[in-house]
Amino acid sequence: MKYPIVPLTKFGLFRAQTYAVLKRPYLVTALVSYFMVALLVIIYLNKAPSFTSDMEMVLPGTGSSNSVSLDNVGQVVSQTNTPFSGGGFNPRVNYKEMLSSRGVRARAAKKLHLSLEDLGEPRIKLTEQTSIISLEMSANGQELAQAKTLALYESLQDELNNLRADEVLRRDQSIEQVLDRYRERMNITRNAIVDFQQRSIVVSTDQMDQLVRTLSGVREKHLYVKAETKQLQEYIYQLSDELGVSPKLAGQAFALQSDVEFRAYITELKESITQLTEYSSRWGVNHPKVKAQQKRLNFTRISINERSSQMYGVNSNEIFNSLNLDLNPKRSELFADLIDAYAKQKGQESMLEDLGRSALHLGDQLKIYSREIVELERLQREFNMAEAIFTSAAARLEASKSDVFASYPVLQMLTTPSYPMKQSSPKNIIAFIGAITGFIFITLGLIILSQRNKLIQIILKKEETTSSNS
């Protein structure tokens, strides 16, 4: 069959060339693939330049601990563990997720007056075996890239501060509720003590101690006074036996000797006896002056007897006259000692009675105190326990307020956000390597496809040769 001869025009020439090319499919595939690679490289190189700013953050590796000692209360210990002490979680991973969270990125975008899409996604890298977090942000401008990185870091710090404040607030509210219960219990125990003190005679344990000391002093003084009284009794008995007179009679004799009228009669008696003796020796007993002086003497004796009987009873004048104190000064001194010792003895006996009554009263009071002090001490122990629990809880609350980094450890800026001097993309070297790599892979792939029949035949021959040899 013969094809008709078509005149060779420009359109016909193009159709002929196209037909010739289509008869070679591998060449068409290669050209199309090369064109696509070149198109992608051109699109990559013509994209807007991008700049990347990076920074590093670090978490501290050690914790802190402090202790506060309160007098009569106890000890409060506040401890902040190292962020990496627990194996359940790693705070770096938490912070990485927080940096990528919508809330942190939205806060950073709001600071820069950008939308969330314009802010972009951060690139975060955790360096192994360290506490360092690397952060990268890209933008179309150098200043914007640096501002994005700094804004994201500040937004993370703001989020951490908000979380810490919320944690402290919730913890304070919880502890305040517990403190209210402790405070109520402490007030109940305090009111119980006040009610008991109003109903009883014991208001403090010091009263018991003071009463015991007083009773001990009274009993000790009672024994001392009793010993002194016994000594005075022996002294009075011995002195009375030697003088032959009782302390009462000696006192009456002294009192009579101190009477002015009685002493005047005694003086008159002495003068009358002296003159009667003188007159009798001179004139005899029948002389008128002797008789007159005898009457004077008799009258004086009668007056003495009447005065003695008037003061201490009938016939007391004979006893007092026999004492004869004026004629014996030493005897008078012994009488004085006897009377003084007797007076002291009476005073000591009266003191013994008073001390005995005081000891009995204090003993009865001590029995009452002993019963009431047990209840007071029980109430006081309950109050002290409630007060110690309340004070300790309040101290723990104050100590926990200073430990704001327990759940969210402090995050420090290790390096400030860098100012990018060179664009991060597009890069010519990346475009060149991508193009060369694409061309090489496309060419190798087409060569393998075009020669696949020959390769299959070579492989089959090798298998037949191997099987025949075997």
For each residue, the residues with C-beta under 8 A, 3 or more apart:
1:
2:
3:
4:
5:
6: 12
7: 12
8: 12 13
9: 12 13
10: 13 14
11: 14 15
12: 6 7 8 9 15 16
13: 8 9 10 16 17
14: 10 11 17 18
15: 11 12 18 19
16: 12 13 19 20
17: 13 14 20 21
18: 14 15 21 22
19: 15 16 22 23
20: 16 17 23 24
21: 17 18 24 27 28
22: 18 19 25 28
23: 19 20
24: 20 21 27 28
25: 22 28 29
26: 29 30 446 449 450
27: 21 24 30 31
28: 21 22 24 25 31 32
29: 25 26 32 33 446
30: 26 27 33 34 442 443 446
31: 27 28 34 35
32: 28 29 35 36
33: 29 30 36 37 438 442 446
34: 30 31 37 38 439 442
35: 31 32 38 39
36: 32 33 39 40
37: 33 34 40 41 434 435 438 439 442
38: 34 35 41 42 435
39: 35 36 42 43
40: 36 37 43 44 434 438
41: 37 38 44 45 431 434 435
42: 38 39 45 46
43: 39 40 46 47
44: 40 41 47 426 430 431 434
45: 41 42 426 428 431
46: 42 43 426
47: 43 44 50 425 426
48: 140
49: 140 423 425 426
50: 47 138 139 140 423 424 425 426
51: 138 139 140 141 142 144 145 420 422 423 424
52: 136 137 138 145 420 424
53: 136 137 138 139 142 145 146 148 149 417 418 419 420
54: 134 135 136 137 149 417 418
55: 134 135 149 150 153 413 414 415 416 417 418
56: 132 133 134 135 413 414 415
57: 95 132 133 135 153 411 412 413 414
58: 131 132 133 411 412 414
59: 83 84 91 92 95 131 133 409 410 411 412
60: 82 83 131 409 410 412
61: 82 83 84 131
62: 82
63: 79 80 81 82 83 85
64: 79 80
65: 77 78 79 80
66: 77 78 79 399
67: 75 76 77 78
68: 75 76 77 78 395 399
69: 74 75 76
70: 73 74 75 76 391 392 395
71:
72:
73: 70 388 391 392 395
74: 69 70 388 392
75: 67 68 69 70
76: 67 68 69 70 392 395 396 399
77: 65 66 67 68 399
78: 65 66 67 68 396 399 400 402 403
79: 63 64 65 66 403
80: 63 64 65 403 405 406
81: 63 85 86 406
82: 60 61 62 63 85
83: 59 60 61 63 91 131 409
84: 59 61 90 91 131
85: 63 81 82
86: 81 89
87:
88:
89: 86 93 94
90: 84 93 94
91: 59 83 84 94 95 408 409
92: 59 95 96 126 131 133
93: 89 90 96 97 126
94: 89 90 91 97 98
95: 57 59 91 92 98 99 133 156 411
96: 92 93 99 100 124 126 133
97: 93 94 100 101
98: 94 95 101 104 156 159 160
99: 95 96 104 122 124 133 135 152 156
100: 96 97 104 105 121 122 124
101: 97 98 104 105
102: 105 106 116
103: 106 107 159
104: 98 99 100 101 107 108 152 155 156 159
105: 100 101 102 108 109 116 119 122 152 155
106: 102 103 109 110 116
107: 103 104 110 111 155 158 159
108: 104 105 111 112 119 148 151 152 154 155
109: 105 106 112 113 114 115 116 118 119 151
110: 106 107 113
111: 107 108 151 154 155
112: 108 109 119 144 147 148 151
113: 109 110
114: 109 118 119
115: 109 118 119
116: 102 105 106 109 119
117: 120
118: 109 114 115
119: 105 108 109 112 114 115 116 148
120: 117 137 138 139 148
121: 100
122: 99 100 105 135 136 137 152
123: 135 136 137 138
124: 96 99 100 133 134 135 136
125: 133 134 136
126: 92 93 96 132 133 134
127: 130 132 133 134
128:
129:
130: 127
131: 58 59 60 61 83 84 92
132: 56 57 58 126 127 414
133: 56 57 58 59 92 95 96 99 124 125 126 127 411
134: 54 55 56 124 125 126 127
135: 54 55 56 57 99 122 123 124 149 152 153
136: 52 53 54 122 123 124 125 149
137: 52 53 54 120 122 123 145 148 149 152
138: 50 51 52 53 120 123 145 148 424 425
139: 50 51 53 120 144 145 147 148
140: 48 49 50 51 144
141: 51 144 145
142: 51 53 145 146 419 420 421
143: 146 147 419
144: 51 112 139 140 141 147 148
145: 51 52 53 137 138 139 141 142 148 149 420
146: 53 142 143 149 150 417 418 419 420
147: 112 139 143 144 150 151
148: 53 108 112 119 120 137 138 139 144 145 151 152
149: 53 54 55 135 136 137 145 146 152 153 417 418
150: 55 146 147 153 154 416 417
151: 108 109 111 112 147 148 154 155
152: 99 104 105 108 122 135 137 148 149 155 156
153: 55 57 135 149 150 156 157 413 417
154: 108 111 150 151 157 158
155: 104 105 107 108 111 151 152 158 159
156: 95 98 99 104 152 153 159 160 411
157: 153 154 160 161 411
158: 107 154 155 161 162
159: 98 103 104 107 155 156 162 163
160: 98 156 157 163 164 408 411
161: 157 158 164 165
162: 158 159 165 166
163: 159 160 166 167 407 408
164: 160 161 167 168 404 405 407 408
165: 161 162 168 169
166: 162 163 169 170
167: 163 164 170 171 407 408
168: 164 165 171 172 400 401 404
169: 165 166 172 173
170: 166 167 173 174
171: 167 168 174 175 400
172: 168 169 175 176 397 401
173: 169 170 176 177
174: 170 171 177 178
175: 171 172 178 179 393 396 397 400
176: 172 173 179 180 397
177: 173 174 180 181
178: 174 175 181 182 393
179: 175 176 182 183 390 393 394 397
180: 176 177 183 184
181: 177 178 184 185
182: 178 179 185 186 386 389 390 393
183: 179 180 186 187 390
184: 180 181 187 188
185: 181 182 188 189 386 389 390
186: 182 183 189 190 383 386 387 390
187: 183 184 190 191
188: 184 185 191 192 386
189: 185 186 192 193 379 382 383 386
190: 186 187 193 194 383
191: 187 188 194 195
192: 188 189 195 196 379 382 383
193: 189 190 196 197 376 379 380 383
194: 190 191 197 198
195: 191 192 198 199
196: 192 193 199 200 372 375 376 379
197: 193 194 200 202 203 376
198: 194 195
199: 195 196
200: 196 197 203 372 375 376
201: 368 369 372
202: 197 207 208 369 372 373 376
203: 197 200 207
204: 207 376
205: 208 209 373 376 377 380
206: 209 210
207: 202 203 204 210 211 369
208: 202 205 211 212 369 370 373
209: 205 206 212 213
210: 206 207 213 214
211: 207 208 214 215 362 365 366 369
212: 208 209 215 216 366
213: 209 210 216 217
214: 210 211 217 218 362
215: 211 212 218 219 359 362 363 366
216: 212 213 219 220
217: 213 214 220 221
218: 214 215 221 222 355 358 359 362
219: 215 216 222 223 359
220: 216 217 223 224
221: 217 218 224 225 355
222: 218 219 225 226 352 355 356 359
223: 219 220 226 227
224: 220 221 227 228
225: 221 222 228 229 348 351 352 355
226: 222 223 229 230 352
227: 223 224 230 231
228: 224 225 231 232 348
229: 225 226 232 233 345 348 349 352
230: 226 227 233 234
231: 227 228 234 235
232: 228 229 235 236 341 344 345 348
233: 229 230 236 237 345
234: 230 231 237 238
235: 231 232 238 239 341
236: 232 233 239 240 247 338 341 342 345
237: 233 234 240 241
238: 234 235 241 242
239: 235 236 242 243 334 337 338 341
240: 236 237 243 244 245 246 247 250 338
241: 237 238 244
242: 238 239 334
243: 239 240 250 331 334 335 338
244: 240 241
245: 240 249 250 253 323 335 338
246: 240 249 250
247: 236 240 250 251 338 339 341 342
248: 251 252 342
249: 245 246 252 253 319
250: 240 243 245 246 247 253 254 335 338 339 342
251: 247 248 254 255 339 342
252: 248 249 255 256 311 312 316 320
253: 245 249 250 256 257 319 320 323 325 335
254: 250 251 257 258 325 335 336 339
255: 251 252 258 259 311
256: 252 253 259 262 308 311 312 320
257: 253 254 262 263 325 326
258: 254 255 263
259: 255 256 262 263 307 311
260: 263 264
261: 264 265 307
262: 256 257 259 265 266 304 307 308 311
263: 257 258 259 260 266 267
264: 260 261 267 268
265: 261 262 268 269 300 303 304 307
266: 262 263 269 270 304 326
267: 263 264 270 271
268: 264 265 271 272 296 300 303
269: 265 266 272 273 297 300 301 304
270: 266 267 273 274
271: 267 268 274 275
272: 268 269 275 276 293 296 297 300
273: 269 270 276 277 297
274: 270 271 277 278
275: 271 272 278 279 293
276: 272 273 279 280 290 293 294 296 297
277: 273 274 280 281
278: 274 275 281 282
279: 275 276 282 283 287 289 290 293
280: 276 277 283 284 285 290
281: 277 278
282: 278 279 287
283: 279 280 287 289 290
284: 280 287 290
285: 280 290 291
286: 290 291
287: 279 282 283 284 290 291
288: 291 292
289: 279 283 292 293
290: 276 279 280 283 284 285 286 287 293 294
291: 285 286 287 288 294 295
292: 288 289 295 296
293: 272 275 276 279 289 290 296 297
294: 276 290 291 297 298
295: 291 292 298 299
296: 268 272 276 292 293 299 300
297: 269 272 273 276 293 294 300 301
298: 294 295 301 302
299: 295 296 302 303
300: 265 268 269 272 296 297 303 304
301: 269 297 298 304 305
302: 298 299 305 306
303: 265 268 299 300 306 307
304: 262 265 266 269 300 301 307 308 317 321
305: 301 302 308 309 317
306: 302 303 309 310
307: 259 261 262 265 303 304 310 311 317
308: 256 262 304 305 311 312 316 317 320
309: 305 306 312 313 314 315 316 317
310: 306 307
311: 252 255 256 259 262 307 308 316
312: 252 256 308 309 316 320
313: 309 316
314: 309
315: 309 318 319
316: 252 308 309 311 312 313 319 320
317: 304 305 307 308 309 320 321
318: 315 321 322
319: 249 253 315 316 322 323
320: 252 253 256 308 312 316 317 323
321: 304 317 318 324
322: 318 319
323: 245 253 319 320 331 335
324: 321 327 328 331
325: 253 254 257 328 331 332 335
326: 257 266 332
327: 324
328: 324 325 331 332
329: 332 333
330: 333 334
331: 243 323 324 325 328 334 335
332: 325 326 328 329 335 336
333: 329 330 336 337
334: 239 242 243 330 331 337 338
335: 243 245 250 253 254 323 325 331 332 338 339
336: 254 332 333 339 340
337: 239 333 334 340 341
338: 236 239 240 243 245 247 250 334 335 341 342
339: 247 250 251 254 335 336 342 343
340: 336 337 343 344
341: 232 235 236 239 247 337 338 344 345
342: 236 247 248 250 251 338 339 345 346
343: 339 340 346 347
344: 232 340 341 347 348
345: 229 232 233 236 341 342 348 349
346: 342 343 349 350
347: 343 344 350 351
348: 225 228 229 232 344 345 351 352
349: 229 345 346 352 353
350: 346 347 353 354
351: 225 347 348 354 355
352: 222 225 226 229 348 349 355 356
353: 349 350 356 357
354: 350 351 357 358
355: 218 221 222 225 351 352 358 359
356: 222 352 353 359 360
357: 353 354 360 361
358: 218 354 355 361 362
359: 215 218 219 222 355 356 362 363
360: 356 357 363 364
361: 357 358 364 365
362: 211 214 215 218 358 359 365 366
363: 215 359 360 366 367
364: 360 361 367 368
365: 211 361 362 368 369
366: 211 212 215 362 363 369 370
367: 363 364 370 371
368: 201 364 365 371 372
369: 201 202 207 208 211 365 366 372 373
370: 208 366 367 373 374
371: 367 368 374 375
372: 196 200 201 202 368 369 375 376
373: 202 205 208 369 370 376 377
374: 370 371 377 378
375: 196 200 371 372 378 379
376: 193 196 197 200 202 204 205 372 373 379 380
377: 205 373 374 380 381
378: 374 375 381 382
379: 189 192 193 196 375 376 382 383
380: 193 205 376 377 383 384
381: 377 378 384 385
382: 189 192 378 379 385 386
383: 186 189 190 192 193 379 380 386 387
384: 380 381 387 388
385: 381 382 388 389
386: 182 185 186 188 189 382 383 389 390
387: 186 383 384 390 391
388: 73 74 384 385 391 392
389: 182 185 385 386 392 393
390: 179 182 183 185 186 386 387 393 394
391: 70 73 387 388 394 395
392: 70 73 74 76 388 389 395 396
393: 175 178 179 182 389 390 396 397
394: 179 390 391 397 398
395: 68 70 73 76 391 392 398 399
396: 76 78 175 392 393 399 400
397: 172 175 176 179 393 394 400 401
398: 394 395 401 402
399: 66 68 76 77 78 395 396 402 403
400: 78 168 171 175 396 397 403
401: 168 172 397 398 404
402: 78 398 399
403: 78 79 80 399 400 406
404: 164 168 401
405: 80 164 408 409 410
406: 80 81 403
407: 163 164 167
408: 91 160 163 164 167 405
409: 59 60 83 91 405
410: 59 60 405
411: 57 58 59 95 133 156 157 160
412: 57 58 59 60
413: 55 56 57 153 416
414: 55 56 57 58 132
415: 55 56 418
416: 55 150 413
417: 53 54 55 146 149 150 153
418: 53 54 55 146 149 415
419: 53 142 143 146
420: 51 52 53 142 145 146 423 424
421: 142
422: 51
423: 49 50 51 420 426 427
424: 50 51 52 138 420 427
425: 47 49 50 138 430
426: 44 45 46 47 49 50 423 430 431
427: 423 424 430 431
428: 45 431 432
429: 432 433
430: 44 425 426 427 433 434
431: 41 44 45 426 427 428 434 435
432: 428 429 435 436
433: 429 430 436 437
434: 37 40 41 44 430 431 437 438
435: 37 38 41 431 432 438 439
436: 432 433 439 440
437: 433 434 440 441
438: 33 37 40 434 435 441 442
439: 34 37 435 436 442 443
440: 436 437 443 444
441: 437 438 444 445
442: 30 33 34 37 438 439 445 446
443: 30 439 440 446 447
444: 440 441 447 448
445: 441 442 448 449
446: 26 29 30 33 442 443 449 450
447: 443 444 450 451
448: 444 445 451 452 455
449: 26 445 446 452
450: 26 446 447
451: 447 448 454 455
452: 448 449 455 456
453: 456 457
454: 451 457 458
455: 448 451 452 458 459
456: 452 453 459 460
457: 453 454 460 461
458: 454 455 461 462
459: 455 456 462 463
460: 456 457 463 464
461: 457 458 464 465
462: 458 459 465 466
463: 459 460 466 467
464: 460 461 467 468
465: 461 462 468 469
466: 462 463 469 470
467: 463 464 470
468: 464 465
469: 465 466
470: 466 467
